[in-house]
């Protein structure tokens, strides 16, 4: 397994040499090449053969309409499941559970039968943080305490960074003094700066913390690995009461629970009444996409705050220390390590996070673009996935290769980078640069009308988004004027602009950087709240 593990730890082409380097570079170039080729071919044909492009645009508009309706149905289904789960008393559901026998099988073929009793489970909760304020830290820890789960069965870890300076350590010690009494263990780790081979970011910090925990807590106290469940949370994460009972119940009831990660729905509501409208649109759009993916389980990957088993984490030697998108890489790493026998289980249960917000509107817009670009950098998983699948071609089922790589990865990132630009920009090019010979055709006359009709019907998706976003809003705080409720609806007319400037453009920039080997580093999204206006951690 050592040889394969070397490949599974690859993060970029420069980690390899010879033919492996060249092969990996081909796969790094592929997503950006496909996106740019699509856009440039459409631009060129808009001039040289605008009729072909016009026909393509009509077909694409029909496809877009059907896609919007398809995704809208999935979004409504996910919302219904979310509301249903919020009505369930998950503690009572856990109390009904009986111990069960589970078979744990390693990739080497070793098998072990264990008896699972939910009362014996230990929740390990990791909060990596950098320079977040104490108010942000405190709100997140309050939500864990108020979750309703027995905190004496929790080990809480504040994973700090040495490079964050003295204030981070002061805040960590203050948090331990205030909250340490509630937990079985309250551990503070300090990730050293400048370790060779590491990239400053969450992955390296989390891996450092986990290795300390393994040695000083788990192994020292002889806690059985199969009894440990791990939740890694962004520092701004507020868990909805009942999250850990919901997660525990899911773990105790699914088949093969050790070959799965567990994904809640991230809702960016913590500062939603304060954030600028464009930040809210981007945040809700991401939430809706994650909700849709909960329904399409075969396409679901881990994202941001999520949970998994300690056994899987130890098997793959923890998080990558040189990755930007460590949250999704952990899934792809497990998927390849377990030869395709790994999945993500949807929880249909919310956690709450911050929308991107800074002190000024312009800096918020700049930071939002950087945040979206960092999320778009998840494209780095495409070459990793293809490369490692090829290296394990005799072990990973072909159907999973096609579904995960072709229909999820390549298609997803290609659509992210190109769809909005095709509709919003290229759709007009045949009329603008197609020349007189095209503009006198019947197709030229009808193209705007056909597009307008199809896009008007597609507005159903925008209406669904506007309605659901308002249904998911926390109660309007007293400081927010009444007219802001109306703005929360009207803001969605700017969605087409938002998905171009805070969707396609940062996505294609990320793909272009990867295509040319200009690898990105980790960028920390600023967390800004007016705490006197911040809603309570517990939600109605």
N, C-alpha and C positions, 0 to 999 in steps of 0.2 A: 504493500500500500504506500510505502514511502515515496516511490517514483511518481505515483499518481497524485499524492498529496502535494508534491512540488508544483504540478500543473494547477491544482486546485487553489493554490495560493498566489497564482499569477494575477497581477492587477493591470499590467500594461505590457505592450510588446517589448519594451526595453528590459523586462525581467527575463527575457529569453535570448537565445542566440541561434544563429544558423537558420535552417529551414523552419524551425518553430517560430523564430522571430518574424520571418517573412510571411508565414501563414497567418500569424496573429495580426500583423499589420494589414493584411488584406481584409480581415474581418473588422478591423478598426475603421478602415476606409469605407467599407460597404454602406453603412447607414447614411452617412453624409453624401456619398456618391449617388445613391438612389434618390435622395431628396433633391439635391441640386440638379441631377439629370432630369427629373420630372419637371421641375420649374423651368429650367433653361430650354428644354425641348418644347414645352408649351409656349414659351415666349417666342422662340424662333419660328414655330409653326404658325403662330398668330400673324406673323408677317408674311411668311412664304406660302402657307396653305391654311388660311383662316377658316375655311369651310370645315376642314377636319377638326380643328380646335373647337369650333362652334358646336359641332355634333357631339364631340367629347364632353363639352360643358353641359349640354342638355342632359346627357346620360349621367354625368357626375352629379348634377343637381337633383335628378331623380334618386340616385343612390344616397345623396345627402339627406333628402327628405325621408326616405325609408329608414336610414340610420338613426335620424333624430327620433322618429316614431318608435323604433325598436328600443333605443336607449331610454326613451321616456317611459315606456312600459316597465322596463327593468328598474328604473329609478323609483317609480311608484310602488312596485313590488317590494323593493328594499325598504322604502319608507314605512310601508305597512308592517314589515317584519320588525323594523326598529321600534315602532310604537308598541307592537305586541310584546316585545321582549321587555320594554320599560314597565309594562303593567305586571309582569311576573315577579313574585317574591322569590328571588333566586336562593336566598338563604333557606327558605322552606323546601325548595326543590332539592337543595343539597342534603338537607336532613332526611329526605326520603331515600337517598342513595344507599345501596348496600355494597359492601366490599366486593370487588371483582378481581378475577385473575386475568392478568395480561401477559402475553408472551413478548419479550423484548429480544429481537434478533439483530445481531451486529452484521456489518457488511462482510465480515470474515466467516459468517455462518454460525457463530456461537449463539446459543439460545439460552434464555433465562426466563423462568416464570416468576412473576412477582404478584403479590396481592396488594391491590390498591384500596386504601380506605381514605376518603377525603379528609377525615380528621387528622391524618398523619402527614398531610402535605405541607410543605414549607414553601412560602412564596418569597423569592428573592427579587427585590425591586431595585433596579439600578437607575439613578438619575445622573447622567453626565451633565456637568455644567461648566460654564466658562466665566462670563462676567455678568450673569443675570443678577438683578437686584435681590436683596433679601425678601422684599415683598413678593416677588415671583416665586422664590424658593418656598417661602412660608405658605403661600396659597396652595401650592402643589402638595406639600406635606400635610396640610390640613385636610385636603380631599382624601388622602390615603387613610388618615385617622378616622375620618367621617364616613368611610366607605361602608362600614358595617361588618367587615370581616374581622376575625380575631387577629389583632395586630401582634399578639405574642407568637403567632405563627408566621411572622414576616421578618425578614432580614432586609433592612433598608440601607442602601449604599448611596452616599453622595460622592460622586467621582469627580473630583476637582482637577484643575490644571495648574501646574506650577507657573506656567507663563501668564496666568490670570492675575498674579501678584498677591500681595498680602491681604487685600480686602476679601478675596475669595475664601481664604482660610479663616478669616474672622467670621464671615457669614456662615461657613460650614460649621464652625464650633458653636456659634450661636444657635444654629438649627439643631445641633445635637443636644445642646442644653435644654432647648425648649421641647423637642419631640422625642429625644432618645428614650425616655421612660416608657413610651408606648410600645416599643418593638422588642422582639426577641434579641436582636442585635441592631445597633446603629453604627455603621462603619463609614469613616471618611478616608478616602484614598486620594493621593496626590500624584498625578501622572507627571513624571519628569519631562522637562522640555529637551528637545534636541537629541532624542535617541536615534541612533543610526538606523536607516531603513524604514523609519516611520514617517507618516505624514500627519502634521498637526490636525487633529479632528476628532470626532466622536468615536470612530472605530478604535483608534489606538488607545484612547482614554478608557473606553469600556473594556477592552481586552486586558489592559493593565489592572483595572479594578477586579475583573473576574479572576485573574490569576492569583491575586492577593487573597481573595475570598476563598478560592479553592484550597490554598495552603493553610491559611490562618483560621478559617472558620469551618468550611465544609469538611475537609480532611481531618483537621484538628479535633473537631467535635464528632467525627465519624458519622456524619449525616449521610444516609444512603442516597446515592445519586438519583435513583428513580423516584424519590419522594420530593424532589426539588423542581419547582416551576419558576421560570425566570420571566420577568417583565422589564423591558428596557423602555424608559419613558423620557421624552424630551422634557427639559426642565420646566417648560410652561404648561405641561399636561395636568389638567384637572380631571380626575376620574369621576364618572357619574356614580353615585352610591349604588352598590350592588355589583360593580364590575368584577371584583375578584370572586364573588360567588358564581356569577355568570360564567366566567372563564373556567373556574374549577368544575362546574357542572358539565360544561362542554368537554373538558379533558376527561372527565370520568365516564362519559357516555359514548364518545365516538370510537369507531374501530381504529385500532393501531394508533393510539394517542401519542406515542413517542416518535412517530414519523410525520409530525405536523407542527406548524406554527399556528398561532391564533391571533386573528386580526380584528380589532375593534374599528369603529367608524370615527375618523377624526373630524370634529366639527370645530371650526375656527370662530368660536363665539365669545371667548374671554373678553376681548376688547372691541367687539363688533360695533357697538354704538359709538365708539370713538374713532375708529379707523376710517380713512377716506373711502369714498364709494368704489374707486377702482381696486383698492385692496380687498374690499368686501366681495366684489364680484369674482376676483381671482380665487379668494379663499373658498367661497361657496362652490365655485366651479370645480375645485379640487375635491371638496367634500362630496359633491354629487358624483364625480367620477369614481371615487372610492366606494360609494354606496352601490353604484352600478356593478362594480367589480365583485361586490359581496354576493350578488346574484349569479354572476358568471364565474363560478368557483374555479373552473379550469384555467381562468386567466388571472386569478388573484395571486398577488405576491405580497410579501411583507412590506410595510411602509411606515416610516416614522415610529411612533410608539406601538409596540406589539409584544406578544408573549410567545414563549417556546419552552422546551424542556431543557434541563441542565444536561441530561445525557447527550442530546444532539449538540449542544454547545461545546461540551468537552470533546465529543467525537471529532469535530472539525477544528479543534484547537482555537476556539473563540472567534471573535470578529477579526476581520482583516485590519491590519494596522496601517495600511497605505491606500485606503479607499476613501473617496468622497461619499459615494452612495452605499454606505455600510448597511443601511436598513434593508435595502432590497438585495444586496449581495449575499447577506446571510441566508436568504432563501435559496438563491441560485447555487451557492456553495453546498448547502444541504442537499438540494435536488441532485446535483452531480455526484456528491459523495455517496449518497444512498442509491445511486444508479436509477434515478427517476422515481424512486419510491418515496417521495416526500411531497407534501402538499401544504396549503394554507387553509385553515378552517375559518369561515366567517363567523363573527360573534353577533352581528346585528345589534351592537351595543355601543353607545357613544362614549367618547372621551372628548374633552374640550381643550382647545389650544388657542394660541394667539394668532390673529391676522397680522400680517406684516405692517408695522407702524413705527414711524420715527417722529421726532418733534416737529418736523416741517413736512409739508405736502410734497415738495420736490424731492427731498431726501427719501421720503417714503416710496415715491415712484421709482427712484434709482435703486433702493434696496429691494423693492418688489421684483424688479427686473433681474437683479442678481440672484434672488431667491429662486425665481423661475428657471434661470439659467443653470443653477446648481441642481434643481430637480431634473432639468433636461439632461444633465450630465449622467443621469442614470443610464444613458445610452452606452456607457462604458461596459455595462453588463452584457450587451449583445455579442461583442467579440469573445468575451469570457465564456459565455454560454455555448456559442457555436464551437469554439476551440476545444473546450473540455468534453462536449458531446462527441465530437469526432474522435477524441482520444479514448473515449469509452464507447465507441460505436457498437461493440459487441455486447454491451451491458444495458444501455439505455434504450427502452422501446422506441421504435421508429415513429409510432403514432404520437408519442409525447414530444419527440424532437420536432415534428412538424407543427403540432399545436402550440407548443411553448415558444419555439423560435420563429417560425414563419408567421403564424397568425397572431401571436401576442407581441413578441419583441419587435421584429422588423416592421410589421404592419403598424403597430402602435406608435413607434417613434416616427415612422414615415408620415403617418396621418397627422400627428402632433405638429410636425414641421411644415406640412404642405397644405392641408385641407383649407385652413382659413385664408391662406394666400391665394389659393386657386379660386375660391368663391369671391373674396373681397377685392382682389387685384387683377389676377389673370383673366377673370371673367369678362373684364371690359376691354382687354387688349385687341381681340379681333375687330371690334368696332373702331378702336383708336388707331391701330396701325395696319389693319387688314387691307386698306386701300379702297379706291373707288369700285373696283371690280367686285369686291365683297359687299360693300355697303349698298349696292343696288340690288342685291339678291333678296328673295323672300325670307331666307334664313336670317339674314342680317336684321330685317325688320321685326321678325318674330322673336329673336333671341332675347331681347330685354323683357318682352311680355311673358315669355315662358319662364324665364328666370324669376321674374317678379312673382308670378303665381305660385311657383314651387316654393320660393323662399317665404312667401306669406303663409303658406300652409305649414312650413317648417317652424313658423313662429309659435306653434303649439308647444314646442320644446322650451322656448323662452318663457312662455306663460307658466308652464309647469315649474320651471326653475324659480320664477318670481313668487309663485304661491308657496312652494315648499320652503323656500328660504325664509319667508315670513312666518310660516308655521313652526320653524325650527329656531326662531329668534328667542333669546331669553327675554324676560319681561323688561319693557322699556324703563330704564332708571329715571329717577326724578329729575336728574340734571339734564336729560335729553329732551329738547322741545317736542311737542306733539307732532309738528310737521315732519319730523324725521322719520316717522312711521311711513308717511307717504313716499318719502325719498327712497326708502328701502324697497319700494315697488318700482318706482320710476327708474331707478339706477340700472335696471336690467336692459334698458334700451341701448346702453353702451356696451353690451356684451360683444357684439361683432367687432368693435374696436379693441376691446380688451383681449380677445383671443388672438388678435394679430400681434399687438405690441407686447402683451404679457403671456403669450403662448407660442405662436409660430416662430417669431423672431428670436427669442432666447433659445428655443429648442434647436433651431437650425444653426445658431452660433455654437452651441455645445457640440453638435454633430460635426461642424466644420473644424472646430478645435481638435476633436478626436481624429478627424480625417488627416490632419496635418501633424498629428503627434504633439500638439500643444496642450499638454495635460493640465487640467485644472486642479487647484488646491481647494481645501475645505473653507467655505465662507460661512461665518456664523450670522444668522439673521438677527438683527437687533430686536430685543423684546422691550417694548415701551408701553407702560400703562399708567394711567392716572389712578393711583390706588384708592383715593378718596371716592372715585367713581366706579371702582371695580365691583362687579356683582359678587355675591357670596358664592363660595365653592359648591355648596349643596344646591342642586337644581330641583325645581318643582317638576 
